[in-house]
Amino acid sequence: MPISKTDFVRGLQCEKMLWLDAHAPELKIIPPEVQARLDAGNEFGDKAMGIFGAFTETTAYREDGRLNYSQMIADTTSLLAQKTPVICEAAFTWYGNFCAADILRKTGEGYAVYEVKNTWRVREEFIADLGFQRLILRKCGVRITGSYLILRGDEPPEGLPPDACGKTAEILTHEGTTYRVADVTKEARAAEQIAYNRIFELGKLKRKDACMPCVSIGEHCQKPYPCWYYGHCSASQKEE
Ligand code: SF4
């Protein structure tokens, strides 16, 4: 079964999480503060679309309100053929595996890929996400000239440790918000190989006949993200 970049990052954290997403999503409980953070992240991402000036967004919906992936992929193909300078939510598929890049920016003979995150630091899971995108985009024939994270550019909270990776490429201000663009090309290139090694194996977990992976609760339930199935897993573990 094909997977998305969200599936990929969640599957890297815990295979059982990905299995539950596919087979028993009704068991998840998203705390209101987490939902608020997700909503803030979406808002931050929407605002960041304009940081490189005029852009074209491919997001398209079906009549029932779901995303129209095939329309988005067709529009992206046509925008790339026209050498469109900035494409947002550029959509690609490879063997059914799907990703939409937050921002593609035309640079030289190819495109730079940007992933937007409403936080200050480069984190491993963001690199994994970009590695997945690089894999799909390159398999679709896109020449990638660099991989970047667009992060918050305001002063980070006190005590936040400095970035372990990702040198600052640009500081940009758009509509009153400051953004830090971190160059993670080298790290994302390495993550692409991990994506290639794991993509089909993780996809198998989404198959109808896939058995639930046997994973006990542990540190991985909180890192990098608190798992929304924690209540379910801890209750079933107590019963065993
Ligand atoms: S609670 Fe832990 S073991 Fe259960 S799905 Fe989530 S990460 Fe995996």
py3Dmol code that shows the C-alpha trace and the ligand (Angstrom):
import py3Dmol

protein = """\
ATOM      1  CA  MET A   1       0.000   0.000   0.000  1.00  0.00           C
ATOM      2  CA  PRO A   2       1.282   3.484  -0.731  1.00  0.00           C
ATOM      3  CA  ILE A   3       2.120   5.914   2.037  1.00  0.00           C
ATOM      4  CA  SER A   4       2.211   9.670   2.523  1.00  0.00           C
ATOM      5  CA  LYS A   5       4.981  11.713   4.141  1.00  0.00           C
ATOM      6  CA  THR A   6       2.897  11.888   7.329  1.00  0.00           C
ATOM      7  CA  ASP A   7       2.547   8.086   7.328  1.00  0.00           C
ATOM      8  CA  PHE A   8       6.291   7.791   6.822  1.00  0.00           C
ATOM      9  CA  VAL A   9       7.271  10.028   9.736  1.00  0.00           C
ATOM     10  CA  ARG A  10       4.687   8.389  12.016  1.00  0.00           C
ATOM     11  CA  GLY A  11       5.841   4.918  10.966  1.00  0.00           C
ATOM     12  CA  LEU A  12       9.442   5.813  11.763  1.00  0.00           C
ATOM     13  CA  GLN A  13       8.372   6.789  15.289  1.00  0.00           C
ATOM     14  CA  CYS A  14       6.390   3.574  15.819  1.00  0.00           C
ATOM     15  CA  GLU A  15       5.194   0.955  13.355  1.00  0.00           C
ATOM     16  CA  LYS A  16       2.192   0.191  15.531  1.00  0.00           C
ATOM     17  CA  MET A  17       1.171   3.869  15.319  1.00  0.00           C
ATOM     18  CA  LEU A  18       1.113   3.671  11.544  1.00  0.00           C
ATOM     19  CA  TRP A  19      -0.819   0.384  11.686  1.00  0.00           C
ATOM     20  CA  LEU A  20      -3.394   1.935  14.041  1.00  0.00           C
ATOM     21  CA  ASP A  21      -3.710   4.992  11.773  1.00  0.00           C
ATOM     22  CA  ALA A  22      -4.584   2.662   8.913  1.00  0.00           C
ATOM     23  CA  HIS A  23      -6.744   0.102  10.728  1.00  0.00           C
ATOM     24  CA  ALA A  24      -8.177   1.667  13.889  1.00  0.00           C
ATOM     25  CA  PRO A  25      -7.957   5.477  13.689  1.00  0.00           C
ATOM     26  CA  GLU A  26     -11.053   5.769  15.893  1.00  0.00           C
ATOM     27  CA  LEU A  27      -8.836   4.812  18.869  1.00  0.00           C
ATOM     28  CA  LYS A  28      -6.786   7.980  18.690  1.00  0.00           C
ATOM     29  CA  ILE A  29      -7.381  10.805  21.156  1.00  0.00           C
ATOM     30  CA  ILE A  30      -5.966  14.167  20.132  1.00  0.00           C
ATOM     31  CA  PRO A  31      -5.724  16.453  23.201  1.00  0.00           C
ATOM     32  CA  PRO A  32      -7.164  19.949  22.588  1.00  0.00           C
ATOM     33  CA  GLU A  33      -3.775  21.626  23.174  1.00  0.00           C
ATOM     34  CA  VAL A  34      -2.208  19.396  20.513  1.00  0.00           C
ATOM     35  CA  GLN A  35      -5.028  20.196  18.090  1.00  0.00           C
ATOM     36  CA  ALA A  36      -4.468  23.900  18.807  1.00  0.00           C
ATOM     37  CA  ARG A  37      -0.757  23.445  17.997  1.00  0.00           C
ATOM     38  CA  LEU A  38      -1.595  21.652  14.755  1.00  0.00           C
ATOM     39  CA  ASP A  39      -3.992  24.435  13.772  1.00  0.00           C
ATOM     40  CA  ALA A  40      -1.349  27.082  14.586  1.00  0.00           C
ATOM     41  CA  GLY A  41       1.143  25.142  12.452  1.00  0.00           C
ATOM     42  CA  ASN A  42      -1.271  25.131   9.504  1.00  0.00           C
ATOM     43  CA  GLU A  43      -1.821  28.864   9.878  1.00  0.00           C
ATOM     44  CA  PHE A  44       1.952  29.481  10.041  1.00  0.00           C
ATOM     45  CA  GLY A  45       2.395  27.347   6.898  1.00  0.00           C
ATOM     46  CA  ASP A  46      -0.314  29.248   5.022  1.00  0.00           C
ATOM     47  CA  LYS A  47       1.290  32.597   5.884  1.00  0.00           C
ATOM     48  CA  ALA A  48       4.751  31.394   4.865  1.00  0.00           C
ATOM     49  CA  MET A  49       3.590  30.594   1.319  1.00  0.00           C
ATOM     50  CA  GLY A  50       4.199  34.209   0.333  1.00  0.00           C
ATOM     51  CA  ILE A  51       7.737  34.620   1.656  1.00  0.00           C
ATOM     52  CA  PHE A  52       9.315  34.352  -1.808  1.00  0.00           C
ATOM     53  CA  GLY A  53       6.785  36.671  -3.446  1.00  0.00           C
ATOM     54  CA  ALA A  54       4.057  35.656  -5.887  1.00  0.00           C
ATOM     55  CA  PHE A  55       3.248  31.944  -5.786  1.00  0.00           C
ATOM     56  CA  THR A  56       0.892  29.391  -7.291  1.00  0.00           C
ATOM     57  CA  GLU A  57      -0.802  26.907  -4.978  1.00  0.00           C
ATOM     58  CA  THR A  58      -2.065  23.570  -6.264  1.00  0.00           C
ATOM     59  CA  THR A  59      -4.402  22.644  -3.387  1.00  0.00           C
ATOM     60  CA  ALA A  60      -7.654  21.326  -4.883  1.00  0.00           C
ATOM     61  CA  TYR A  61     -10.700  19.720  -3.279  1.00  0.00           C
ATOM     62  CA  ARG A  62     -13.308  17.210  -4.370  1.00  0.00           C
ATOM     63  CA  GLU A  63     -17.024  17.922  -3.996  1.00  0.00           C
ATOM     64  CA  ASP A  64     -17.067  15.960  -0.736  1.00  0.00           C
ATOM     65  CA  GLY A  65     -14.400  18.274   0.744  1.00  0.00           C
ATOM     66  CA  ARG A  66     -11.497  15.805   0.533  1.00  0.00           C
ATOM     67  CA  LEU A  67      -8.254  16.788  -1.173  1.00  0.00           C
ATOM     68  CA  ASN A  68      -8.247  16.090  -4.887  1.00  0.00           C
ATOM     69  CA  TYR A  69      -4.789  14.519  -5.176  1.00  0.00           C
ATOM     70  CA  SER A  70      -4.973  13.651  -8.863  1.00  0.00           C
ATOM     71  CA  GLN A  71      -5.905  17.240  -9.724  1.00  0.00           C
ATOM     72  CA  MET A  72      -3.033  18.544  -7.564  1.00  0.00           C
ATOM     73  CA  ILE A  73      -0.550  16.183  -9.242  1.00  0.00           C
ATOM     74  CA  ALA A  74      -1.759  17.159 -12.741  1.00  0.00           C
ATOM     75  CA  ASP A  75      -1.556  20.881 -11.886  1.00  0.00           C
ATOM     76  CA  THR A  76       1.944  20.467 -10.446  1.00  0.00           C
ATOM     77  CA  THR A  77       3.133  18.698 -13.604  1.00  0.00           C
ATOM     78  CA  SER A  78       1.843  21.525 -15.716  1.00  0.00           C
ATOM     79  CA  LEU A  79       3.340  24.238 -13.447  1.00  0.00           C
ATOM     80  CA  LEU A  80       6.736  22.533 -13.568  1.00  0.00           C
ATOM     81  CA  ALA A  81       6.577  22.373 -17.357  1.00  0.00           C
ATOM     82  CA  GLN A  82       5.938  26.138 -17.357  1.00  0.00           C
ATOM     83  CA  LYS A  83       8.956  26.657 -15.037  1.00  0.00           C
ATOM     84  CA  THR A  84       6.711  28.424 -12.497  1.00  0.00           C
ATOM     85  CA  PRO A  85       8.962  30.319 -10.043  1.00  0.00           C
ATOM     86  CA  VAL A  86       7.209  29.353  -6.774  1.00  0.00           C
ATOM     87  CA  ILE A  87       4.785  26.423  -6.384  1.00  0.00           C
ATOM     88  CA  CYS A  88       3.082  25.727  -3.060  1.00  0.00           C
ATOM     89  CA  GLU A  89       1.693  22.312  -2.113  1.00  0.00           C
ATOM     90  CA  ALA A  90       3.398  20.846  -5.167  1.00  0.00           C
ATOM     91  CA  ALA A  91       2.065  17.276  -5.375  1.00  0.00           C
ATOM     92  CA  PHE A  92       3.855  14.138  -6.556  1.00  0.00           C
ATOM     93  CA  THR A  93       3.313  10.408  -6.570  1.00  0.00           C
ATOM     94  CA  TRP A  94       5.652   7.457  -7.052  1.00  0.00           C
ATOM     95  CA  TYR A  95       4.224   3.908  -6.960  1.00  0.00           C
ATOM     96  CA  GLY A  96       1.203   5.528  -5.303  1.00  0.00           C
ATOM     97  CA  ASN A  97       3.295   6.982  -2.481  1.00  0.00           C
ATOM     98  CA  PHE A  98       2.343  10.622  -2.182  1.00  0.00           C
ATOM     99  CA  CYS A  99       3.775  13.901  -0.960  1.00  0.00           C
ATOM    100  CA  ALA A 100       2.974  17.570  -1.312  1.00  0.00           C
ATOM    101  CA  ALA A 101       5.984  19.854  -0.883  1.00  0.00           C
ATOM    102  CA  ASP A 102       5.129  23.001   1.081  1.00  0.00           C
ATOM    103  CA  ILE A 103       7.116  25.231  -1.289  1.00  0.00           C
ATOM    104  CA  LEU A 104       9.149  24.573  -4.455  1.00  0.00           C
ATOM    105  CA  ARG A 105      11.262  27.512  -5.628  1.00  0.00           C
ATOM    106  CA  LYS A 106      12.856  27.612  -9.054  1.00  0.00           C
ATOM    107  CA  THR A 107      16.626  27.931  -8.759  1.00  0.00           C
ATOM    108  CA  GLY A 108      18.915  27.493 -11.741  1.00  0.00           C
ATOM    109  CA  GLU A 109      18.159  24.260 -13.566  1.00  0.00           C
ATOM    110  CA  GLY A 110      15.992  22.803 -10.836  1.00  0.00           C
ATOM    111  CA  TYR A 111      13.931  23.492  -7.750  1.00  0.00           C
ATOM    112  CA  ALA A 112      14.752  24.016  -4.086  1.00  0.00           C
ATOM    113  CA  VAL A 113      12.396  22.231  -1.659  1.00  0.00           C
ATOM    114  CA  TYR A 114      11.156  24.012   1.470  1.00  0.00           C
ATOM    115  CA  GLU A 115       9.319  22.486   4.413  1.00  0.00           C
ATOM    116  CA  VAL A 116       7.649  24.924   6.818  1.00  0.00           C
ATOM    117  CA  LYS A 117       7.645  24.253  10.575  1.00  0.00           C
ATOM    118  CA  ASN A 118       6.223  26.491  13.260  1.00  0.00           C
ATOM    119  CA  THR A 119       9.180  26.120  15.606  1.00  0.00           C
ATOM    120  CA  TRP A 120      12.738  27.414  16.106  1.00  0.00           C
ATOM    121  CA  ARG A 121      14.939  24.343  15.862  1.00  0.00           C
ATOM    122  CA  VAL A 122      15.850  21.834  13.209  1.00  0.00           C
ATOM    123  CA  ARG A 123      14.621  18.430  14.371  1.00  0.00           C
ATOM    124  CA  GLU A 124      15.443  14.950  13.131  1.00  0.00           C
ATOM    125  CA  GLU A 125      11.865  14.198  12.137  1.00  0.00           C
ATOM    126  CA  PHE A 126      11.772  17.281   9.887  1.00  0.00           C
ATOM    127  CA  ILE A 127      14.822  15.959   8.068  1.00  0.00           C
ATOM    128  CA  ALA A 128      13.152  12.548   7.683  1.00  0.00           C
ATOM    129  CA  ASP A 129      10.138  14.305   6.185  1.00  0.00           C
ATOM    130  CA  LEU A 130      12.364  16.147   3.691  1.00  0.00           C
ATOM    131  CA  GLY A 131      14.215  12.927   2.886  1.00  0.00           C
ATOM    132  CA  PHE A 132      10.876  11.321   1.951  1.00  0.00           C
ATOM    133  CA  GLN A 133       9.982  14.312  -0.221  1.00  0.00           C
ATOM    134  CA  ARG A 134      13.363  14.268  -1.962  1.00  0.00           C
ATOM    135  CA  LEU A 135      12.896  10.587  -2.798  1.00  0.00           C
ATOM    136  CA  ILE A 136       9.453  11.046  -4.334  1.00  0.00           C
ATOM    137  CA  LEU A 137      10.348  14.246  -6.180  1.00  0.00           C
ATOM    138  CA  ARG A 138      13.550  12.848  -7.654  1.00  0.00           C
ATOM    139  CA  LYS A 139      11.781   9.660  -8.734  1.00  0.00           C
ATOM    140  CA  CYS A 140       9.294  11.967 -10.484  1.00  0.00           C
ATOM    141  CA  GLY A 141      12.151  13.596 -12.376  1.00  0.00           C
ATOM    142  CA  VAL A 142      12.530  16.844 -10.407  1.00  0.00           C
ATOM    143  CA  ARG A 143      16.089  18.130 -10.171  1.00  0.00           C
ATOM    144  CA  ILE A 144      16.542  19.227  -6.563  1.00  0.00           C
ATOM    145  CA  THR A 145      18.994  22.040  -5.966  1.00  0.00           C
ATOM    146  CA  GLY A 146      18.672  22.222  -2.167  1.00  0.00           C
ATOM    147  CA  SER A 147      16.551  21.223   0.830  1.00  0.00           C
ATOM    148  CA  TYR A 148      15.521  23.774   3.429  1.00  0.00           C
ATOM    149  CA  LEU A 149      13.401  24.242   6.513  1.00  0.00           C
ATOM    150  CA  ILE A 150      11.490  27.462   7.010  1.00  0.00           C
ATOM    151  CA  LEU A 151      11.371  28.000  10.768  1.00  0.00           C
ATOM    152  CA  ARG A 152      10.311  30.718  13.167  1.00  0.00           C
ATOM    153  CA  GLY A 153      12.727  33.619  13.036  1.00  0.00           C
ATOM    154  CA  ASP A 154      11.684  35.366  16.220  1.00  0.00           C
ATOM    155  CA  GLU A 155      13.603  35.031  19.470  1.00  0.00           C
ATOM    156  CA  PRO A 156      13.379  31.438  20.785  1.00  0.00           C
ATOM    157  CA  PRO A 157      12.266  30.802  24.374  1.00  0.00           C
ATOM    158  CA  GLU A 158      15.048  30.887  26.942  1.00  0.00           C
ATOM    159  CA  GLY A 159      16.769  27.582  27.533  1.00  0.00           C
ATOM    160  CA  LEU A 160      16.157  26.196  24.052  1.00  0.00           C
ATOM    161  CA  PRO A 161      19.419  24.479  23.046  1.00  0.00           C
ATOM    162  CA  PRO A 162      21.122  25.660  19.845  1.00  0.00           C
ATOM    163  CA  ASP A 163      20.545  23.805  16.600  1.00  0.00           C
ATOM    164  CA  ALA A 164      22.601  20.706  16.062  1.00  0.00           C
ATOM    165  CA  CYS A 165      22.360  21.120  12.316  1.00  0.00           C
ATOM    166  CA  GLY A 166      21.021  23.398   9.661  1.00  0.00           C
ATOM    167  CA  LYS A 167      22.987  26.534   8.964  1.00  0.00           C
ATOM    168  CA  THR A 168      20.962  29.674   8.424  1.00  0.00           C
ATOM    169  CA  ALA A 169      20.604  30.399   4.718  1.00  0.00           C
ATOM    170  CA  GLU A 170      18.302  33.411   4.896  1.00  0.00           C
ATOM    171  CA  ILE A 171      16.301  35.502   7.335  1.00  0.00           C
ATOM    172  CA  LEU A 172      13.108  36.738   5.716  1.00  0.00           C
ATOM    173  CA  THR A 173      10.231  38.890   6.883  1.00  0.00           C
ATOM    174  CA  HIS A 174       6.796  38.622   5.346  1.00  0.00           C
ATOM    175  CA  GLU A 175       3.634  40.374   6.535  1.00  0.00           C
ATOM    176  CA  GLY A 176       5.183  41.171   9.904  1.00  0.00           C
ATOM    177  CA  THR A 177       6.495  37.637  10.598  1.00  0.00           C
ATOM    178  CA  THR A 178      10.199  36.779  10.583  1.00  0.00           C
ATOM    179  CA  TYR A 179      11.328  33.415   9.245  1.00  0.00           C
ATOM    180  CA  ARG A 180      14.676  31.638   9.450  1.00  0.00           C
ATOM    181  CA  VAL A 181      15.517  29.475   6.451  1.00  0.00           C
ATOM    182  CA  ALA A 182      17.835  26.634   7.462  1.00  0.00           C
ATOM    183  CA  ASP A 183      19.866  24.803   4.840  1.00  0.00           C
ATOM    184  CA  VAL A 184      19.614  21.060   5.545  1.00  0.00           C
ATOM    185  CA  THR A 185      20.542  19.837   2.086  1.00  0.00           C
ATOM    186  CA  LYS A 186      23.285  17.516   3.319  1.00  0.00           C
ATOM    187  CA  GLU A 187      21.144  15.980   6.052  1.00  0.00           C
ATOM    188  CA  ALA A 188      18.100  15.568   3.793  1.00  0.00           C
ATOM    189  CA  ARG A 189      20.220  13.821   1.169  1.00  0.00           C
ATOM    190  CA  ALA A 190      21.257  11.241   3.760  1.00  0.00           C
ATOM    191  CA  ALA A 191      17.637  10.896   4.921  1.00  0.00           C
ATOM    192  CA  GLU A 192      16.537  10.163   1.365  1.00  0.00           C
ATOM    193  CA  GLN A 193      18.410   6.861   1.505  1.00  0.00           C
ATOM    194  CA  ILE A 194      16.594   5.935   4.730  1.00  0.00           C
ATOM    195  CA  ALA A 195      13.288   6.778   3.059  1.00  0.00           C
ATOM    196  CA  TYR A 196      14.190   4.549   0.127  1.00  0.00           C
ATOM    197  CA  ASN A 197      15.110   1.700   2.470  1.00  0.00           C
ATOM    198  CA  ARG A 198      11.891   1.913   4.499  1.00  0.00           C
ATOM    199  CA  ILE A 199       9.128   3.185   2.205  1.00  0.00           C
ATOM    200  CA  PHE A 200       7.799  -0.144   0.903  1.00  0.00           C
ATOM    201  CA  GLU A 201       8.253  -1.964   4.196  1.00  0.00           C
ATOM    202  CA  LEU A 202       6.201   0.696   6.025  1.00  0.00           C
ATOM    203  CA  GLY A 203       3.634   0.651   3.234  1.00  0.00           C
ATOM    204  CA  LYS A 204       2.977  -3.038   3.926  1.00  0.00           C
ATOM    205  CA  LEU A 205       1.620  -2.077   7.379  1.00  0.00           C
ATOM    206  CA  LYS A 206      -1.313  -0.358   5.693  1.00  0.00           C
ATOM    207  CA  ARG A 207      -2.411  -3.481   3.846  1.00  0.00           C
ATOM    208  CA  LYS A 208      -5.821  -4.878   4.864  1.00  0.00           C
ATOM    209  CA  ASP A 209      -4.260  -8.183   5.889  1.00  0.00           C
ATOM    210  CA  ALA A 210      -1.282  -6.679   7.809  1.00  0.00           C
ATOM    211  CA  CYS A 211      -0.914  -7.938  11.370  1.00  0.00           C
ATOM    212  CA  MET A 212      -0.607  -5.349  14.118  1.00  0.00           C
ATOM    213  CA  PRO A 213       3.100  -4.968  15.036  1.00  0.00           C
ATOM    214  CA  CYS A 214       3.806  -6.036  18.589  1.00  0.00           C
ATOM    215  CA  VAL A 215       5.277  -2.890  20.182  1.00  0.00           C
ATOM    216  CA  SER A 216       5.321  -2.197  23.916  1.00  0.00           C
ATOM    217  CA  ILE A 217       4.902   1.293  25.273  1.00  0.00           C
ATOM    218  CA  GLY A 218       8.143   3.117  26.037  1.00  0.00           C
ATOM    219  CA  GLU A 219      10.096   6.301  25.395  1.00  0.00           C
ATOM    220  CA  HIS A 220       9.157   6.270  21.721  1.00  0.00           C
ATOM    221  CA  CYS A 221       5.521   6.956  22.735  1.00  0.00           C
ATOM    222  CA  GLN A 222       6.516  10.541  23.631  1.00  0.00           C
ATOM    223  CA  LYS A 223       9.378  11.217  21.201  1.00  0.00           C
ATOM    224  CA  PRO A 224       9.413  12.960  18.914  1.00  0.00           C
ATOM    225  CA  TYR A 225       5.647  13.409  19.361  1.00  0.00           C
ATOM    226  CA  PRO A 226       3.312  12.289  22.157  1.00  0.00           C
ATOM    227  CA  CYS A 227       1.336   9.424  20.621  1.00  0.00           C
ATOM    228  CA  TRP A 228      -2.434   9.822  20.301  1.00  0.00           C
ATOM    229  CA  TYR A 229      -2.924   6.082  20.917  1.00  0.00           C
ATOM    230  CA  TYR A 230      -1.174   6.105  24.273  1.00  0.00           C
ATOM    231  CA  GLY A 231      -4.437   5.603  26.197  1.00  0.00           C
ATOM    232  CA  HIS A 232      -5.333   2.600  24.082  1.00  0.00           C
ATOM    233  CA  CYS A 233      -1.882   1.000  24.207  1.00  0.00           C
ATOM    234  CA  SER A 234      -1.345   1.498  27.953  1.00  0.00           C
ATOM    235  CA  ALA A 235      -4.842   0.127  28.744  1.00  0.00           C
ATOM    236  CA  SER A 236      -4.341  -2.965  26.578  1.00  0.00           C
ATOM    237  CA  GLN A 237      -0.867  -3.547  28.033  1.00  0.00           C
ATOM    238  CA  LYS A 238      -2.300  -3.500  31.581  1.00  0.00           C
ATOM    239  CA  GLU A 239      -4.861  -6.126  30.588  1.00  0.00           C
ATOM    240  CA  GLU A 240      -2.164  -8.511  29.313  1.00  0.00           C
TER     241      GLU A 240
END
"""
ligand_1 = """\
8
SF4
S 1.353 4.445 22.316
Fe 3.452 3.857 21.914
S 3.382 1.714 21.328
Fe 1.300 2.521 21.156
S 1.158 3.136 19.022
Fe 1.768 4.914 20.180
S 3.977 4.961 20.062
Fe 3.322 2.919 19.462
"""
view = py3Dmol.view(width=600, height=400)
view.addModel(protein, "pdb")
view.setStyle({"model": 0}, {"cartoon": {"style": "trace"}})
view.addModel(ligand_1, "xyz")
view.setStyle({"model": 1}, {"stick": {}})
view.zoomTo()
view.show()
